Amino acid sequence: GGMASMIAITSVYYFIAARIVLSVGESGNFPAAIKVTAEYFPKRDRAYATSIFNAGATVGALIAPLTIPSLARYFQRLGIGNGWEMAFIVIGALGFVWMGLWMVFYNKPTQSKYVNAKELEYIESDNSDHLTAEEARKDAIKEDSQEPTIPLWRCFKYPQTWAVFFGKFLTDGVWWFFLFWIPAYISDVYGFTSDSSTAQMLIFVVYAITMLSIYGGKLPTIIINKTGLNPYAARMRAMLVFALFPLLTLFAQPLGSVSYWWPVIIIGLTGAAHQSWSANIYSVVGDMFPKSTIATIIGIGGMAGGIGSFLIQTGAGILFDYAASINMEFFGFVGKPAGYFIVFCVCGCGYLVAWCVIKLLVPRYKLVK
């Protein structure tokens, strides 16, 4: 028994260590992706481009639970370990294939053989509305070589950095809370275990609805075209719309007594609003910071989101245990469901609070020089 628990404890620590290594590699992914959208798209198109690659992450999350268990079972039948080891290796190897493609095909627009003069003119249209393609190319090369990076600690002097920090800190945790707790919620409140076909169907529907976020990136562009507002003002208007959708989560629990589909649909819509919000916050960085500093600011935002996520996950776990142990009552819900309702209320209001904080810190569009 002692030996078994020793191995179990060690393997948990090994798992945590592996997860840390994974996250170190993973954390570079989003800052790099945002920097690429800033290099390849004018400001009015960036949120849409971001929401497309953001949706790619959601597609991955949709495909993973449907394919990885099958992969593991396949290798187990072949007698290769317990099956999951090989599944890890296959998924890990895909990352190297993807990286290889980037190394071969990616170059800045000014140096890429896949970008023609007309496209470059469009990419550079923010800075050079009246320049020819050749002048735009020269201008972009000059800008790339001259632009100094703002050092990390200096970034914290700007209210724009804090706007991104709180915009992520107050909202990322909501997304991770729903992602992490939805299987437990479906099981705790409705009694479906996570490997039951109903639970899998419900989780699939949540992710499928989240895919609506692809259209979320389009909203600022539509607002710009209709009103002629600057990209930041249009983005803030769009983000206010997205901040209202999570308020629906206040009704998720009460409507759950009618049917378990209601909370699932509402959580899906909140997820879509979150991804749309997220795509626009990332683009706000591109609006306000020089290209050389974009990845740094996205990194700071990612860290803020991580801290917020850690706090809400830990707090929710403690609250659920406490609610169950004292049979807590909250608006007619008792025990764990009462705990869920409290966290849903916090999640529902987070986006509006974040929007107000951003608006207070950066009332009008201001470029960081």
N, C-alpha and C positions, 0 to 999 in steps of 0.2 A: 504494500500500500504506500509506504513512505517513498519507495523508488518511483512508483507511478506518479505520485503527486509532485515529486522532484522534477520528473521529465515534463509534466504538464506545466509547472511554473516556468521552467526553463524555456519551453517551447512558446509560451505566451510572450516572454521577453524577446525571444528570437523573432517572433511574429512582429512585435512592436518595432524592433530594430529594422526588420525588412521593410516595414511600412514607412519608417523615417527615411530610409534610403530612397524608397520609391517617391516620397513626397519632395525630396530634395531635387530629384530629376524633373518631377511634375511641375514644380513651382516656376520653372523657367518658361513653361509652355505658353501661358496666357500673356505675360508681358511681351514675349516675342511676337505672338499672334497679333496683339493690338498694334505693335510697332509696324508690322507688315501692312495692316489696314491703313495706318497713317501714311505709309510710303506709297501705297497703291491707289488710294481713293481720296477725292476732295472731301472736305468736311461734311457736305450735305449727304454723302452716301455712306459715311463710315458706320453709322449705327446699323444700317441694313446689312452691310458686309459683316459686322460683328455678330449680329443676331443669326446670320447664316452659320458662321463657324461655331457659335454658342450652341445652336441647334444640333450641330454635329456631335457635340459632347452628349447631348440628350439621346440622340440616336444610339450612340455607343452604350449608354446606360440602359436603353430599351433592349438592345440585342444581347448584352452580356448575360442577364439571368436566363435568357432563352437558349443560349449556345454553350456557355462555359460548363454547366452541369453535364450536358450531352458529351462534350469533349472529354471531360474527366471520366465519365462512364465508359466511353469508347476505349480510352487508354487502360482503364481498369480491367476491361474484358480482355485486352491484349496481354494483360499481366505485367504492365510496366508500372511498378510501384503501386500506390493507391489510386492512381489516375490523375489526381489533382496536381501532382508535381509537374507532369508533362503539360497539363493545361496551362500552368503558369509559364512554362518555357515557351510554348507556342505563342501565347499572348505577348510575352516579353519580346520575342523575336520580331513580331510585327512592328514594334516600335523602331527597330533598327532598319527595317525595310522602308518605313515612312521617312526616317531620318536620311537615308540614302537618297531618296527621291528629292528631298529638300536640297541636299548638297549639290545634286546634279542640276536641278531645274531653277533654283531660286537665285535671283540677282536683283539689285535695286532697279527700279524702272529705267533710270538713266543709262544703266549698263546692260539691260536685258535685251537679248535678241528677239524676244517674243513681244516686245512693246513697240508699236509703230509710232510715227510722229504725231498722228492725230490723237492716239490714246494718251501719249505723254502730255500733249497740250491740255487734254481733259483732266488728267491727274493733277497737273500744276495749276488748274484754273483758279484756285483760291488766291495764289500770290500774283498771278500773271494773266489778268483778264484780257490784256491787250497785246500779249507777246506772241511772236511766231513760235512754232514748234522748236526751231533751232535755238532761239533765245531762251525758251523755257528750259530746254535741256542744259544749256550753259549755266543758267541761273540756279537750277537744282543742284548741279555738280558743285557750284561755288558754295551754295548754302550748306551742302553736306560736309564740305571740307572745313568751313569756317565756324560752324555752330559749336560752341563749347557746351559741355555737359554741366548741369547744375549739380554740385556735390550733394551727396545724400542728406547730410545734416542741414544744409542750406534750404533744402526743399521744405523743411518743417516751418520755415519763416512765412510761407505764403498761405493766405486763407484758402486759396484754391486746393492746396494739398489736403488741408483739414476737411474741406468740403467732400473730397473723394474719400478720405479716411472715414468720416461719419456716415457717408452715403453707403459704404460697404459694411462698416461695423454694425449698423442698426438693421441691416437687411439680409446679409449673407447667412446669418444664423437661422433665419426663417426657412430659407431654401434647404439648408442642411438638416434642420429639424424635421421637416416634412419627409425628406428623402430617407432619413435614418429611422424615424419613428413610425412611418406609415404601416409597415408590416405588423409592428407591435400594436398599433392603434386598431387595425382591422381585427387582430386576434383578441385584444383586451376588451374591446367594446362590442364587437359583433360575433366573436367566437370562431373566426376562420383561421386555422393555422396557416403559416406562410407557405407551406408546400401544397395546400389545397388548391384545386383549380380555380375556385371562386376568388381566393386571395390573389392568385397570379393574374387573373383576369382584371381585378380591380386595380392592381399596381400597374399593369400594362396600360389601362385606360388613363390613369393619372399622367403617365409619361406621354401618351399619345396626345392628350389635350395640351400638355406643356409645349408641344411642337408648334402650337399657334404663335409662339413667340417670334417665329420667322417674320410674321407681319408686323410685330412690334417695332422692329427696326425701321420699318417704312414710314411710320407715323410722323417723325420729325421732317422727313423729306416732303411729305404731303403738306404739312403745316407751312414749311418754307415756301413751297410753290404757291400755296393759296394766299399767304399773308405777307410774304417778303420779309419775315423776321430774320434776324441773324441766327446762325446755327445754334448758339447757346440758348437764346430765348425760346426758339422752337423746341429744342430738346427738353427744356424745363417744363414747357407746356405739355409735351407728350408724357414726361415723367409724372406729372400731376395726375394725368389720366390713369397711368399704370399704378399709381399709389392708391387709387380708389378701389381697384379690384380686390386687393387682399382684405378689405373690410368685409367682404362676403364671408370670410372664415368665422366671423362672429355668429353667423347663422348655421355653420356646418354641423355643430353638435345638435342644436334643437331640431334641425331638419333630418338629422340621422334617425330620429325616432319614427319618421315617416318611411324612409328607405335608406339603406346603407349606400345607395348610389349617390345621394345628395352630397355627403361630405367628400366623396371621391371626386365628383365633378368640380366641386368648389375648390378643393385642394389642387386639382389639375389647372384650373383657371388662375389660382394664386401663383402656381409654378410658372405658368406662361407669362403672367404679369411680372414675376421676379426676373425671368430671363430677359424680358424686354427692358426692364428697368436697368438690369446689369449691363446689357449691350449699350445702353445710352450713357450710363455712368462712365464706362470705358471710353466712349466717344467724347465725353466732356473733357477728358484728359487730353485727347488729341486736339480739341478746340483751343485749349488754354495753355498748353505747355509746348516748348520747342521739341521737335522730333527727337533730338538727342536725349531728352529727359523722360520721354513717355514711358519707357519700360520701367524706369526707377519708380515713377509715381504709381504705376499699375502694381508694382511689387509692394509698395507701401499699402495700397488699397487691399491687396490680397492678404497681407498680414493683418490688417484691421478686421477684414471679414473672418479670418481664422480665429482671432481673439473673440469676436462676437459669437461665432459658432461654438467655440469651446464653452463659453459662459452659458449659452442657452441650452446646450446639450446636457451639461453637468447639472444646471439648475433644474431642468425638466426631470431628469432621472431622480434627483433628490425629492422634488415635489411629488412625483407619482408614487414613490415609496411612502412618503409621509401621508398623502391623501388616502392611500389604501389602508395604512395602519390605523388612522384615527377615524376612518369613514367620513372624510371631509364632505361638507355640503356646499354647493355653489350653484345658485340659480336653478335649484331643483335637481342637479346632478349630484350623485353620491359616490364617494370612493375615487377610484382611478379616473372614471369619466369626468369627475369634477376637476381633477388635475389637468386633463386634456383641454377642457373648456377654458381654464385660466390661461394656459399657454397659447391656445388658439387666439384668445383675445389680445394677448401681447403681440403675437405675430401679425394679426390683422391691422394693428395700429402702427407698426414699426415703419412702414413706408412713408406714411403721411408725416410722421415725426422727422424722418430722415430728409424728406423734401423740404420741410420748413427750415431745418438746420442748414442745408445747402443754400437755400434762398437767403438766409440771414448772413451766411459767410461770404457768398458771392452774389449780391443782388443783381448786378449787371455783368454782361460779358466783359472780361478783362484778361488780356493776354499776358502771360508771365514773360517778362523780358530777361 
